[in-house]
Amino acid sequence: MDGREPDLDLATGVGAHLRHDSADKHVSGAAVYADDAPEPRDLVHCALILASIARGKVRVADLSEVRAAPGVLAVLTGDDAPGENNVGPVVHDEPMLALSRRPALDGTYGDVHFHGQPLALVVADSREQARRAARLAQISYAEETPLLTIADAMAAGSFIAPPYRMARGDAAAAIAAAPMKRKGGLAIGGQEHFYLEGQVSIAYPGEDEEMRVLSSNQHPSECQQVVARVLGTPLHSVVIEARRLGGAFGGKESQANLPAAAAALAARLLGRPAKLRLDRDEDMIVTGKRHEFEIEYEVGFDLSGKILGLRVEQKARCGWSADLSNAICDRAMFHADNCYALPAVEIVSHRCRTNTVSNTAFRGFGGPQGMVGAEHMIEQIAAALGLDPLLVRRRNFYAPPAIAAQSPAAQSTTPYHMVVEDCVIAEIVDELAQSAAYARRREEIAAWNDANPVLKRGLSLTPVKFGISFTTSFLNQAGALAHLYQDGSMMLNHGGIEMGQGLYQKVAQVAASELGLDIGKIKITATRTDKVPNTSATAASSGSDLNGMAVRDACRQLKERLTRFAAEKYAVAEADVAFLPNRVRVGAREIEFAALVKEAYLARIQLSAAGFYATPKIHWDKEAAQGRPFYYFAYGAAVSEAIVDTLTGENKILRADILHDVGKSLNPALDLGQIEGGYVQGMGWLTMEELWWSPAGALKTHAPSTYKIPCASDRPDQMNIKIWPKGENRELTIRRSKAVGEPPLMLAISAFTAIGEAVRAAGGDRFALDAPATPERVLAAIQGRG
Amino acid sequence: MSDPVRFVLNGELVEIRDAPPTMTLLNWLRETRRMTGTKEGCAEGDCGACTVATRAPGQGWLAVNACIQLLPMLHGRDVVTIEHVGAPYDDGHPVQKAVARLHGSQCGFCTPGFVMSLWVGYENGAPASPECVADQLAGNLCRCTGYGPLIEAAAAAAEERADPAPSPPDPPVEAESSLSYETNGRRCWSPISLAEAASLKAAQPEARLIAGATDVGLWVTKNGYDPSDMIYIGRVAELRRIETTATDTTLGAAVSWEEARAALAPLYPDLGELLRRVAGAQVRNAGTIGGNIANGSPIGDLPPPLIALGAKLRLVSAAALGLAEREIPLEDFFIEYGRQHISRYELVASVTLPNQAPGRLACYKISKRFDSDITAVLGCFRVVIEAGVATEARLAFGGMAGVPKRAMAAEAAMVGRPWSQATIAAAQAALEQDFQPLDDQRATSGYRMTVAKNLLQKYYLEMSAPETATRLVGRGAVSL
């Protein structure tokens, strides 16, 4: 422990099972989302005109009917942007509106890179009018043959960046020398975020060049930059605000920029507040998704199942622009090992540029795809040796913390040369295998399968090790702003976004514990770029790690000032000032917290503090592909039991047992919610959620009627979820907690491998099974063809 | 002179005179009334974020999707939204308290819809077992929680429920009269008798008939559909009836999926499960059996089982003296994709099926998700076996052709043959003559054909070795 943690008996502090800060408002419909905010009288509404081809150029764009439609105030194209018509988050390679009024040198009016790309923006008095008018655009194209698949892009040499390589040791030689070797691979489908609240932004123009944008957005600071870029104004004139999001999951990190910038453009040009809220179908067509991957590997191993060498090739479909794909593909590489020590390894990543929507962040950020590849490899080794896959898993785990430092590099060092100092997976897996009766149930299921010709069951345990920190090191910083008022109440603000994960409540609990203040005295207000500037996205599971620490810093500053003041005023040593629940002990007397604050105010003590945090220890050398990209790792494991119908391929997850490490939980109730929700979301990704494009490159699964996320009955009938009671972060994170946003999603890899076990029990080729395991893919694998 | 649309909203009578008849309840609530507790998640009836409760006078509460309820459909009804269920920080309704206490909300956007679905279950006294609740919630999507706390909340709230649930007072609207609504050149009639409906259709043959608007509602929200004239038939008494005789059951065209399920599940358990899986509660409460037949979809879930049962369809039109009627076998209604055997003056009035068709009716719905998904392949089979020989076979499929269709070649390969594996193999081979299915986002042609064949095998197994476990969901499904 760092020795500075106050140990307060506060019912609403850190560790309390408090409900979500807005739970009462959620259940009564009183929680205000962006589209619920009162609408100014002169609000205008926007709608996008979308491209109807996947690749080519606009030959003629006749927008006269659009302009003439009832209620239409303006039709905006890319050249209407006073600044740069570009919303690319990292690379400026994404025109916001692809259509231009002035022809390019070749006489065309804009390049189309994917089916559904926004071309122009209709502004009208009502949303309905804007949407109706948008349908009236007459656009003709000079079509080109689109590159739609990974194979298309590989063949055409179409990439968003050159291939990237990570290696340690001589993998080729190790594989060549290994007693056993196998090749394998699989294709992994993408995933639509399906946040329940679609993309929405409302822009309010102010005086001079000011623009305030209410945006459903995970990354307000970046959104601020993009809006300023499009409007051609300094950053100081743009404010982005978000109180809560109706879900995001990565889908509102860069993808919220376009709606915000488009609304801001309309607001600027018309001088009126402007709203752009995407319809669900448009949202699914226009915004990026989880990357599809194709993974191929060759592994060499010994007769005990111990891996000796591994070569992996990962190909990702990035879509038409760079977006965040480089970082996502990096993270896929960082997780190609999962929990397994690889004595010699080479990982190569291909970032394919295709004429499809630009894929983006999604819970796990490439990590899940990398990890699915690792588990596929383990299953191959087990099958080759006729071993229980769990045995192979155990034999390859990274060395546990007690011996990591003394272990040979081969047992403790990742492919990116980081020593894994905190690998508690063996312990978690042992406990889970016990509590889930893994061995007994494997036997029971084998017997059941022998007796049942049509239905087959499978059981599988998979572990998770997930690296915590933005792998772009500079992003690992956060700010906070804390104001104490004269009544002893506190306004707290930080750069994190509340999107359902309970971040506001966790951070408020941190503040409560720091100051001994009941949580009812603390109000976290909407995240705004003018309160806390230069923030990072609420992403990479970092929300409470970063913002919790920044808030702690702010609270400690206030506490130090109050301590100094109290010591001086009451002539006691600073060491004799102690913060108790809602009171402060100053020497022999106890003072109400609020009273002390009031006294401090009268004594002209500053009662406002800006907190800051930067994650220590991390560094990354991109050229060498070496460093310590992660501050620490989060661990967990799950056992899933699946059943498949061998005549139809239909399948179902019957039971899941989960043991997950969240360190010392800031709020176990909220953490359990993340774990269950993550598992079910991951299960959806790997089983029923299928994105399907037409041969012409149009997404045909653009609505919940055709794109199926899990519903209530898909939840396994039995879910036994436990937070690992021994969990405690070795690093000095906020209260020794661990991040919990993304890691649990990957627990659902066990659902996919359990289906694989059932396919094997049916005499099929489990290694022919690609993800997602739809009935069609499962039936094909049962029949021995992928 | 236009009549106002009148309904009771949260206990207060409202009259609507100038909203377009295609305006959805959701848009009216959110945009006109600025009641923003009810959320739009998809505007197509598939996510349940906009769930509200409605009821007709004297009946139980129904959860429906406000996003595809057109305003005239609410005439004479009672509507309750989340704003009426409980206020924040008050002692809310038991379901609200349970959802909040048990961490059933995360981002909270779907939550009002879940609360409304749970509220309907609670107020109607519905069972709160996990299985029942999962079905009650099948039309509500949550992307955050994984559903466990919501299922738990239903049970926890039910423990507080007085038994039986107090029956709520009737809505104060007297609306047993027909409605003629007109605004800005857009008209909508809501007749209450079949004769009236038929004469309206005769006078306005281009008028769009709407019943549950679970299909037409999407044309409105997604394609800007804006018909001049609509006739809402959801209040036509004759079309709302379910009549049972000693031998037959007749379902009026405006009978909802849910009402049909309640009536037919005791007769044919597989059909009951199929009707459950058609959609979530909100769509089952709104969508009608007549609509599912009349729209001619190749993937409608009702025609195949009814064709397998030999159901007959009754169509009516206005005539000089009352109504002209004709009755045809349901299978003859479907001519080809997009074309049905119906004139522009006719209405689908009812469908009649036998109470006890010989042989066992089996229904197999294949889709990516079990609940509330559109069918990739639906196989509904009824084979009569006498003395080991198949004497009658009706093998009806959805998703295999441009229309719901019997597999005539496969049936021919069965009838008169011994009920054996060899006969099944012959019928499977014959399916290739019956169908050339399509590739689309739901399945490939190859899978559709393979699975269609395998479903015949499954039927054979279930008939010849009934102890074999063959189902993942529904009757006889394997559970832990």
Interface residues (C-beta under 8 A of the other chain):
Chain A: R19 H20 S22 A23 D24 K25 H26 V27 S28 G29 A30 A31 V32 Y33 D35 D36 P38 E39 E128 R131 R132 R135 H193 F194 Y195 L196 E197 G198 R244 L245 G246 G247 A248 F249 D279 R280 D281 N452 P453 V454 L455 M499 G500 Q501 G502 E641 I643 D645 L647 T648 G649 E650 N651 K652 L654 R655 A669 L670 L672 G673 E676 G677 G678 Y679 V680 Q681 M688 E690 W692 K700 T701 A703 P704 S705 T706 K708 I709 P710 C711 A712 S713 D714 R715 D717 Q718 M719 T774 P775 E776 L779 A780 Q783
Chain B: N27 R30 R34 T36 G37 T38 K39 E40 G41 C42 A43 E44 D46 C47 A49 T81 I82 E83 V85 G86 A87 P88 Y89 G92 Q96 K97 V99 A100 R101 H103 G104 S105 Q106 C107 G108 F109 C110 T111 P112 V115 P130 V133 A134 D135 L137 A138 N140 L141 C142 R143 C144 T145 G146 Y147 G148 P149 L150 I151 T221 K222 N223 G224 G280 Y364 I366 S367 K368 R369 F370 D371 S372 D373 I374 A376 D440 Q441 R442 A443 T444 Y447 T450 V451 N454 L455 Q457 K458 L461 T468 A469 T470 R471 L472 V473 V478 S479 L480
